[in-house]
Amino acid sequence: MELEALQKIAPDIEKLGASLVSISPQQREYMLETAQKHRLNFELLRDEKNRIAKQYGLVYTVPEDLKAIYLSFRIDLEKYNGDTSWELPMPGRVVIDQDAVVRNVAVDPDYTIRPEPEETIAVLRALKEG
């Protein structure tokens, strides 16, 4: 799972002087449940109803065929996200420096393509070096 991979590199991110934050539309109780289940020690923020992700055009609606698959695995986005939209943010990575300047973005409209955690370390090293 992606969260476990992020947890694994969290210490390396901190050693490079950065912070790892995950943003999700999930309701707080489910985010906390996920954090406990996967023993996450990085910050989880809620983007209620994908309001921020929508501003950046990074939201898609889960198609009906995929919705059926989600439900067959007991993944009920209405329950977890607290709305009936069946919308999700595109998975991605944004690296923002201490001056609030966006230094790197990796996002793909294909939800199965996700930035590799090791790539995040490489981006941070390159920024630190200069």
OpenMM code with the backbone's topology and positions (N, CA, C; nanometers):
from openmm import Vec3, app, unit

residues = "MET GLU LEU GLU ALA LEU GLN LYS ILE ALA PRO ASP ILE GLU LYS LEU GLY ALA SER LEU VAL SER ILE SER PRO GLN GLN ARG GLU TYR MET LEU GLU THR ALA GLN LYS HIS ARG LEU ASN PHE GLU LEU LEU ARG ASP GLU LYS ASN ARG ILE ALA LYS GLN TYR GLY LEU VAL TYR THR VAL PRO GLU ASP LEU LYS ALA ILE TYR LEU SER PHE ARG ILE ASP LEU GLU LYS TYR ASN GLY ASP THR SER TRP GLU LEU PRO MET PRO GLY ARG VAL VAL ILE ASP GLN ASP ALA VAL VAL ARG ASN VAL ALA VAL ASP PRO ASP TYR THR ILE ARG PRO GLU PRO GLU GLU THR ILE ALA VAL LEU ARG ALA LEU LYS GLU GLY".split()
positions = [
    Vec3(0.0847, -0.1194, 0.0000),
    Vec3(0.0000, 0.0000, 0.0000),
    Vec3(0.0881, 0.1242, 0.0000),
    Vec3(0.0422, 0.2264, -0.0666),
    Vec3(0.1180, 0.3505, -0.0812),
    Vec3(0.1508, 0.4156, 0.0528),
    Vec3(0.0573, 0.4160, 0.1458),
    Vec3(0.0826, 0.4789, 0.2752),
    Vec3(0.1975, 0.4120, 0.3490),
    Vec3(0.2044, 0.2810, 0.3397),
    Vec3(0.3137, 0.2098, 0.4051),
    Vec3(0.4478, 0.2455, 0.3423),
    Vec3(0.4486, 0.2626, 0.2109),
    Vec3(0.5720, 0.3022, 0.1419),
    Vec3(0.6130, 0.4433, 0.1837),
    Vec3(0.5156, 0.5310, 0.1996),
    Vec3(0.5456, 0.6665, 0.2452),
    Vec3(0.5978, 0.6650, 0.3883),
    Vec3(0.5360, 0.5837, 0.4726),
    Vec3(0.5820, 0.5724, 0.6110),
    Vec3(0.7281, 0.5275, 0.6148),
    Vec3(0.7621, 0.4379, 0.5255),
    Vec3(0.8982, 0.3839, 0.5217),
    Vec3(1.0013, 0.4922, 0.4892),
    Vec3(0.9652, 0.5874, 0.4010),
    Vec3(1.0616, 0.6911, 0.3639),
    Vec3(1.0486, 0.8188, 0.4473),
    Vec3(0.9511, 0.8247, 0.5364),
    Vec3(0.9297, 0.9449, 0.6185),
    Vec3(1.0571, 0.9885, 0.6922),
    Vec3(1.1325, 0.8958, 0.7528),
    Vec3(1.2566, 0.9392, 0.8200),
    Vec3(1.3576, 1.0023, 0.7229),
    Vec3(1.3677, 0.9499, 0.6012),
    Vec3(1.4589, 1.0063, 0.5014),
    Vec3(1.4146, 1.1459, 0.4611),
    Vec3(1.2840, 1.1655, 0.4509),
    Vec3(1.2298, 1.2975, 0.4175),
    Vec3(1.2652, 1.3972, 0.5270),
    Vec3(1.2488, 1.3555, 0.6519),
    Vec3(1.2817, 1.4429, 0.7645),
    Vec3(1.4311, 1.4750, 0.7691),
    Vec3(1.5156, 1.3763, 0.7397),
    Vec3(1.6609, 1.3996, 0.7386),
    Vec3(1.7002, 1.5037, 0.6346),
    Vec3(1.6202, 1.5149, 0.5303),
    Vec3(1.6462, 1.6141, 0.4260),
    Vec3(1.5829, 1.7493, 0.4589),
    Vec3(1.5280, 1.7619, 0.5799),
    Vec3(1.4717, 1.8889, 0.6250),
    Vec3(1.3318, 1.9171, 0.5759),
    Vec3(1.2623, 1.8144, 0.5316),
    Vec3(1.1269, 1.8316, 0.4786),
    Vec3(1.0247, 1.7634, 0.5687),
    Vec3(0.8991, 1.7881, 0.5418),
    Vec3(0.7895, 1.7250, 0.6143),
    Vec3(0.7002, 1.6523, 0.5151),
    Vec3(0.6493, 1.5386, 0.5566),
    Vec3(0.5576, 1.4603, 0.4751),
    Vec3(0.4162, 1.4818, 0.5262),
    Vec3(0.3264, 1.5149, 0.4349),
    Vec3(0.1862, 1.5366, 0.4680),
    Vec3(0.1032, 1.4646, 0.3626),
    Vec3(-0.0001, 1.3946, 0.4065),
    Vec3(-0.0924, 1.3290, 0.3145),
    Vec3(-0.2276, 1.4000, 0.3245),
    Vec3(-0.2897, 1.4227, 0.2104),
    Vec3(-0.4174, 1.4937, 0.2066),
    Vec3(-0.5217, 1.4021, 0.1444),
    Vec3(-0.6374, 1.3922, 0.2098),
    Vec3(-0.7420, 1.2996, 0.1674),
    Vec3(-0.8796, 1.3599, 0.1935),
    Vec3(-0.9800, 1.3194, 0.1143),
    Vec3(-1.1157, 1.3651, 0.1419),
    Vec3(-1.1853, 1.2841, 0.2518),
    Vec3(-1.1167, 1.1825, 0.3047),
    Vec3(-1.1799, 1.0967, 0.4063),
    Vec3(-1.2187, 1.1764, 0.5306),
    Vec3(-1.3277, 1.1329, 0.5925),
    Vec3(-1.3680, 1.1911, 0.7192),
    Vec3(-1.2603, 1.1610, 0.8239),
    Vec3(-1.2470, 1.2492, 0.9181),
    Vec3(-1.1390, 1.2415, 1.0181),
    Vec3(-1.1327, 1.1047, 1.0868),
    Vec3(-1.2469, 1.0492, 1.1261),
    Vec3(-1.2456, 0.9222, 1.1989),
    Vec3(-1.1825, 0.8103, 1.1165),
    Vec3(-1.2057, 0.8108, 0.9855),
    Vec3(-1.1486, 0.7067, 0.8999),
    Vec3(-1.0006, 0.7329, 0.8715),
    Vec3(-0.9632, 0.8599, 0.8659),
    Vec3(-0.8218, 0.8920, 0.8514),
    Vec3(-0.7440, 0.8447, 0.9736),
    Vec3(-0.7990, 0.8682, 1.0914),
    Vec3(-0.7327, 0.8241, 1.2141),
    Vec3(-0.7244, 0.6722, 1.2211),
    Vec3(-0.8299, 0.6061, 1.1773),
    Vec3(-0.8310, 0.4597, 1.1728),
    Vec3(-0.7206, 0.4081, 1.0801),
    Vec3(-0.7075, 0.4706, 0.9643),
    Vec3(-0.6030, 0.4334, 0.8689),
    Vec3(-0.4647, 0.4580, 0.9286),
    Vec3(-0.4474, 0.5719, 0.9938),
    Vec3(-0.3186, 0.6050, 1.0551),
    Vec3(-0.2797, 0.5023, 1.1611),
    Vec3(-0.3756, 0.4630, 1.2416),
    Vec3(-0.3481, 0.3631, 1.3453),
    Vec3(-0.3197, 0.2268, 1.2846),
    Vec3(-0.4000, 0.1866, 1.1871),
    Vec3(-0.3846, 0.0561, 1.1245),
    Vec3(-0.2467, 0.0393, 1.0608),
    Vec3(-0.1980, 0.1459, 0.9963),
    Vec3(-0.0706, 0.1390, 0.9251),
    Vec3(0.0442, 0.2023, 1.0040),
    Vec3(0.0154, 0.2407, 1.1286),
    Vec3(0.1160, 0.2994, 1.2178),
    Vec3(0.1877, 0.4188, 1.1532),
    Vec3(0.1086, 0.5076, 1.0998),
    Vec3(0.1629, 0.6246, 1.0324),
    Vec3(0.2020, 0.7301, 1.1347),
    Vec3(0.3153, 0.7930, 1.1111),
    Vec3(0.3545, 0.9010, 1.2022),
    Vec3(0.3793, 1.0320, 1.1274),
    Vec3(0.3177, 1.0440, 1.0101),
    Vec3(0.3220, 1.1721, 0.9409),
    Vec3(0.1815, 1.2313, 0.9414),
    Vec3(0.1745, 1.3585, 0.9102),
    Vec3(0.0480, 1.4310, 0.9222),
    Vec3(-0.0507, 1.3944, 0.8111),
    Vec3(-0.1760, 1.3764, 0.8506),
    Vec3(-0.2853, 1.3503, 0.7579),
    Vec3(-0.3816, 1.4684, 0.7656),
    Vec3(-0.4068, 1.5305, 0.6516),
    Vec3(-0.4979, 1.6443, 0.6466),
    Vec3(-0.6211, 1.6077, 0.5655),
    Vec3(-0.7332, 1.6687, 0.6018),
    Vec3(-0.8584, 1.6408, 0.5318),
    Vec3(-0.8921, 1.7540, 0.4364),
    Vec3(-0.9219, 1.7177, 0.3129),
    Vec3(-0.9721, 1.8107, 0.2123),
    Vec3(-1.1192, 1.7752, 0.1917),
    Vec3(-1.2045, 1.8308, 0.2775),
    Vec3(-1.3463, 1.7966, 0.2758),
    Vec3(-1.4079, 1.8235, 0.1385),
    Vec3(-1.4744, 1.7205, 0.0863),
    Vec3(-1.5403, 1.7252, -0.0442),
    Vec3(-1.4439, 1.7654, -0.1565),
    Vec3(-1.3151, 1.7400, -0.1346),
    Vec3(-1.2119, 1.7682, -0.2365),
    Vec3(-1.2101, 1.9150, -0.2789),
    Vec3(-1.2427, 2.0036, -0.1875),
    Vec3(-1.2541, 2.1451, -0.2254),
    Vec3(-1.1236, 2.2015, -0.2809),
    Vec3(-1.0124, 2.1706, -0.2155),
    Vec3(-0.8832, 2.2222, -0.2628),
    Vec3(-0.8432, 2.1522, -0.3918),
    Vec3(-0.8541, 2.0199, -0.3946),
    Vec3(-0.8166, 1.9444, -0.5146),
    Vec3(-0.8967, 1.9925, -0.6363),
    Vec3(-1.0220, 2.0259, -0.6162),
    Vec3(-1.1053, 2.0762, -0.7270),
    Vec3(-1.0517, 2.2082, -0.7813),
    Vec3(-1.0006, 2.2934, -0.6927),
    Vec3(-0.9467, 2.4218, -0.7368),
    Vec3(-0.8288, 2.4028, -0.8322),
    Vec3(-0.7597, 2.2911, -0.8180),
    Vec3(-0.6448, 2.2626, -0.9037),
    Vec3(-0.6785, 2.1660, -1.0172),
    Vec3(-0.8056, 2.1316, -1.0318),
    Vec3(-0.8477, 2.0420, -1.1392),
    Vec3(-0.7969, 1.8999, -1.1211),
    Vec3(-0.7837, 1.8563, -0.9964),
    Vec3(-0.7247, 1.7254, -0.9669),
    Vec3(-0.8250, 1.6245, -0.9120),
    Vec3(-0.9507, 1.6355, -0.9535),
    Vec3(-1.0545, 1.5463, -0.9018),
    Vec3(-1.1197, 1.4717, -1.0183),
    Vec3(-1.1506, 1.3453, -0.9948),
    Vec3(-1.2245, 1.2674, -1.0939),
    Vec3(-1.3376, 1.1938, -1.0231),
    Vec3(-1.4410, 1.1609, -1.0991),
    Vec3(-1.5523, 1.0835, -1.0466),
    Vec3(-1.5276, 0.9372, -1.0794),
    Vec3(-1.5422, 0.8520, -0.9804),
    Vec3(-1.5213, 0.7090, -0.9994),
    Vec3(-1.6286, 0.6569, -1.0949),
    Vec3(-1.5876, 0.5910, -1.2058),
    Vec3(-1.6862, 0.5374, -1.3000),
    Vec3(-1.7703, 0.4261, -1.2369),
    Vec3(-1.8888, 0.4053, -1.2899),
    Vec3(-1.9824, 0.3073, -1.2337),
    Vec3(-1.9220, 0.1669, -1.2233),
    Vec3(-1.8479, 0.1225, -1.3265),
    Vec3(-1.7908, -0.0130, -1.3202),
    Vec3(-1.6877, -0.0240, -1.2083),
    Vec3(-1.6082, 0.0808, -1.1888),
    Vec3(-1.5092, 0.0796, -1.0808),
    Vec3(-1.5779, 0.0954, -0.9447),
    Vec3(-1.6844, 0.1719, -0.9415),
    Vec3(-1.7626, 0.1881, -0.8182),
    Vec3(-1.8117, 0.0517, -0.7695),
    Vec3(-1.8588, -0.0308, -0.8603),
    Vec3(-1.9059, -0.1654, -0.8248),
    Vec3(-1.7926, -0.2494, -0.7674),
    Vec3(-1.6742, -0.2351, -0.8244),
    Vec3(-1.5578, -0.3089, -0.7734),
    Vec3(-1.5219, -0.2594, -0.6336),
    Vec3(-1.5193, -0.1288, -0.6149),
    Vec3(-1.4912, -0.0732, -0.4819),
    Vec3(-1.5878, -0.1316, -0.3793),
    Vec3(-1.7171, -0.1285, -0.4136),
    Vec3(-1.8183, -0.1773, -0.3191),
    Vec3(-1.8032, -0.3264, -0.2920),
    Vec3(-1.7589, -0.4030, -0.3926),
    Vec3(-1.7381, -0.5465, -0.3712),
    Vec3(-1.6253, -0.5724, -0.2705),
    Vec3(-1.5327, -0.4749, -0.2582),
    Vec3(-1.4245, -0.4839, -0.1601),
    Vec3(-1.4580, -0.4077, -0.0319),
    Vec3(-1.5847, -0.3688, -0.0190),
    Vec3(-1.6340, -0.2938, 0.0970),
    Vec3(-1.5664, -0.1577, 0.1131),
    Vec3(-1.5347, -0.0971, -0.0010),
    Vec3(-1.4818, 0.0392, -0.0012),
    Vec3(-1.5968, 0.1292, -0.0434),
    Vec3(-1.6595, 0.1914, 0.0540),
    Vec3(-1.7769, 0.2751, 0.0313),
    Vec3(-1.7360, 0.4216, 0.0466),
    Vec3(-1.7089, 0.4865, -0.0645),
    Vec3(-1.6631, 0.6253, -0.0593),
    Vec3(-1.7661, 0.7188, 0.0012),
    Vec3(-1.8940, 0.6887, -0.0160),
    Vec3(-1.9972, 0.7719, 0.0466),
    Vec3(-1.9785, 0.7715, 0.1979),
    Vec3(-1.9530, 0.6561, 0.2525),
    Vec3(-1.9327, 0.6413, 0.3968),
    Vec3(-1.8012, 0.7076, 0.4395),
    Vec3(-1.6923, 0.6720, 0.3722),
    Vec3(-1.5601, 0.7209, 0.4134),
    Vec3(-1.5428, 0.8713, 0.3933),
    Vec3(-1.5965, 0.9231, 0.2814),
    Vec3(-1.5767, 1.0647, 0.2510),
    Vec3(-1.6905, 1.1538, 0.2988),
    Vec3(-1.8018, 1.0930, 0.3382),
    Vec3(-1.9115, 1.1709, 0.3927),
    Vec3(-1.9913, 1.2477, 0.2900),
    Vec3(-1.9895, 1.2033, 0.1639),
    Vec3(-2.0745, 1.2648, 0.0627),
    Vec3(-2.1070, 1.1608, -0.0449),
    Vec3(-2.1967, 1.1942, -0.1328),
    Vec3(-2.2431, 1.0980, -0.2335),
    Vec3(-2.1784, 1.1169, -0.3706),
    Vec3(-2.0730, 1.1957, -0.3774),
    Vec3(-2.0149, 1.2323, -0.5068),
    Vec3(-1.9347, 1.1214, -0.5743),
    Vec3(-1.8788, 1.0314, -0.4995),
    Vec3(-1.7871, 0.9298, -0.5523),
    Vec3(-1.6740, 0.9961, -0.6297),
    Vec3(-1.6252, 1.1063, -0.5751),
    Vec3(-1.5112, 1.1773, -0.6328),
    Vec3(-1.3863, 1.1485, -0.5505),
    Vec3(-1.2750, 1.1402, -0.6204),
    Vec3(-1.1458, 1.1206, -0.5557),
    Vec3(-1.0439, 1.2179, -0.6152),
    Vec3(-0.9455, 1.2559, -0.5351),
    Vec3(-0.8372, 1.3367, -0.5916),
    Vec3(-0.7416, 1.2458, -0.6679),
    Vec3(-0.6784, 1.3009, -0.7685),
    Vec3(-0.5744, 1.2259, -0.8383),
    Vec3(-0.4555, 1.2116, -0.7430),
    Vec3(-0.3974, 1.0932, -0.7364),
    Vec3(-0.2810, 1.0790, -0.6489),
    Vec3(-0.1636, 1.1574, -0.7070),
    Vec3(-0.0896, 1.2193, -0.6208),
    Vec3(0.0232, 1.2970, -0.6697),
    Vec3(0.1156, 1.3397, -0.5579),
    Vec3(0.2187, 1.4109, -0.5994),
    Vec3(0.3176, 1.4646, -0.5055),
    Vec3(0.3406, 1.6101, -0.5413),
    Vec3(0.3436, 1.6942, -0.4395),
    Vec3(0.3766, 1.8348, -0.4574),
    Vec3(0.4860, 1.8666, -0.3559),
    Vec3(0.5967, 1.9208, -0.4046),
    Vec3(0.7053, 1.9620, -0.3162),
    Vec3(0.7037, 2.1139, -0.3130),
    Vec3(0.6873, 2.1672, -0.1919),
    Vec3(0.6786, 2.3118, -0.1712),
    Vec3(0.7915, 2.3515, -0.0773),
    Vec3(0.8670, 2.4552, -0.1149),
    Vec3(0.9790, 2.4947, -0.0299),
    Vec3(0.9323, 2.5842, 0.0846),
    Vec3(1.0265, 2.6267, 0.1671),
    Vec3(0.9930, 2.7057, 0.2861),
    Vec3(0.9399, 2.8442, 0.2536),
    Vec3(0.9589, 2.8880, 0.1286),
    Vec3(0.9054, 3.0164, 0.0853),
    Vec3(0.7710, 3.0016, 0.0139),
    Vec3(0.7102, 2.8821, 0.0252),
    Vec3(0.5807, 2.8494, -0.0358),
    Vec3(0.5859, 2.8476, -0.1885),
    Vec3(0.7044, 2.8200, -0.2432),
    Vec3(0.7210, 2.8075, -0.3874),
    Vec3(0.7103, 2.6597, -0.4237),
    Vec3(0.6240, 2.6288, -0.5186),
    Vec3(0.6100, 2.4905, -0.5650),
    Vec3(0.7340, 2.4561, -0.6465),
    Vec3(0.8070, 2.3541, -0.6029),
    Vec3(0.9317, 2.3159, -0.6685),
    Vec3(0.9191, 2.1916, -0.7560),
    Vec3(0.8186, 2.1092, -0.7299),
    Vec3(0.8033, 1.9866, -0.8086),
    Vec3(0.6604, 1.9365, -0.7930),
    Vec3(0.6039, 1.8893, -0.9041),
    Vec3(0.4701, 1.8307, -0.9032),
    Vec3(0.4734, 1.7035, -0.9867),
    Vec3(0.4132, 1.5990, -0.9353),
    Vec3(0.3966, 1.4744, -1.0100),
    Vec3(0.2544, 1.4274, -0.9872),
    Vec3(0.1741, 1.4297, -1.0920),
    Vec3(0.0350, 1.3855, -1.0840),
    Vec3(-0.0027, 1.3287, -1.2203),
    Vec3(-0.0882, 1.2286, -1.2195),
    Vec3(-0.1299, 1.1668, -1.3444),
    Vec3(-0.2800, 1.1425, -1.3382),
    Vec3(-0.3537, 1.1736, -1.4445),
    Vec3(-0.4974, 1.1497, -1.4418),
    Vec3(-0.5330, 1.0012, -1.4313),
    Vec3(-0.4389, 0.9135, -1.4614),
    Vec3(-0.4599, 0.7697, -1.4438),
    Vec3(-0.4321, 0.7367, -1.2974),
    Vec3(-0.5373, 0.7090, -1.2213),
    Vec3(-0.5234, 0.6880, -1.0772),
    Vec3(-0.4321, 0.5701, -1.0416),
    Vec3(-0.4002, 0.4850, -1.1384),
    Vec3(-0.3123, 0.3714, -1.1082),
    Vec3(-0.1645, 0.4101, -1.1146),
    Vec3(-0.1363, 0.5279, -1.1684),
    Vec3(0.0023, 0.5753, -1.1773),
    Vec3(0.0263, 0.6722, -1.0633),
    Vec3(0.1162, 0.6342, -0.9758),
    Vec3(0.1447, 0.7145, -0.8570),
    Vec3(0.2933, 0.7435, -0.8489),
    Vec3(0.3288, 0.8596, -0.7964),
    Vec3(0.4709, 0.8898, -0.7812),
    Vec3(0.5375, 0.7880, -0.6885),
    Vec3(0.6529, 0.7423, -0.7279),
    Vec3(0.7273, 0.6481, -0.6454),
    Vec3(0.7884, 0.7221, -0.5270),
    Vec3(0.7794, 0.6659, -0.4078),
    Vec3(0.8380, 0.7320, -0.2909),
    Vec3(0.9863, 0.7666, -0.3087),
    Vec3(1.0607, 0.6781, -0.3739),
    Vec3(1.2037, 0.7027, -0.3940),
    Vec3(1.2270, 0.8264, -0.4807),
    Vec3(1.1343, 0.8542, -0.5718),
    Vec3(1.1457, 0.9738, -0.6545),
    Vec3(1.1333, 1.0998, -0.5693),
    Vec3(1.0517, 1.0926, -0.4653),
    Vec3(1.0373, 1.2065, -0.3751),
    Vec3(1.1700, 1.2351, -0.3071),
    Vec3(1.2373, 1.1311, -0.2626),
    Vec3(1.3690, 1.1481, -0.1988),
    Vec3(1.4658, 1.2107, -0.2987),
    Vec3(1.4653, 1.1638, -0.4217),
    Vec3(1.5552, 1.2180, -0.5247),
    Vec3(1.5282, 1.3663, -0.5494),
    Vec3(1.4011, 1.4046, -0.5556),
    Vec3(1.3645, 1.5448, -0.5760),
    Vec3(1.4151, 1.6292, -0.4591),
    Vec3(1.3945, 1.5821, -0.3364),
    Vec3(1.4376, 1.6573, -0.2187),
    Vec3(1.5901, 1.6703, -0.2141),
    Vec3(1.6598, 1.5626, -0.2476),
    Vec3(1.8075, 1.5694, -0.2502),
    Vec3(1.8547, 1.6709, -0.3522),
    Vec3(1.7948, 1.6682, -0.4704),
    Vec3(1.8345, 1.7614, -0.5754),
    Vec3(1.8100, 1.9055, -0.5321),
    Vec3(1.7001, 1.9316, -0.4658),
    Vec3(1.6701, 2.0671, -0.4176),
    Vec3(1.7680, 2.1091, -0.3098),
    Vec3(1.8039, 2.0181, -0.2240),
    Vec3(1.8972, 2.0496, -0.1142),
    Vec3(2.0374, 2.0798, -0.1686),
    Vec3(2.0759, 2.0040, -0.2719),
    Vec3(2.2081, 2.0230, -0.3312),
    Vec3(2.2153, 2.1475, -0.4175),
    Vec3(2.0993, 2.1899, -0.4609),
    Vec3(2.0955, 2.3010, -0.5299),
    Vec3(2.0842, 2.3829, -0.6337),
] * unit.nanometer
topology = app.Topology()
chain = topology.addChain("A")
for resn in residues:
    res = topology.addResidue(resn, chain)
    for name in ("N", "CA", "C"):
        topology.addAtom(name, app.Element.getBySymbol(name[0]), res)
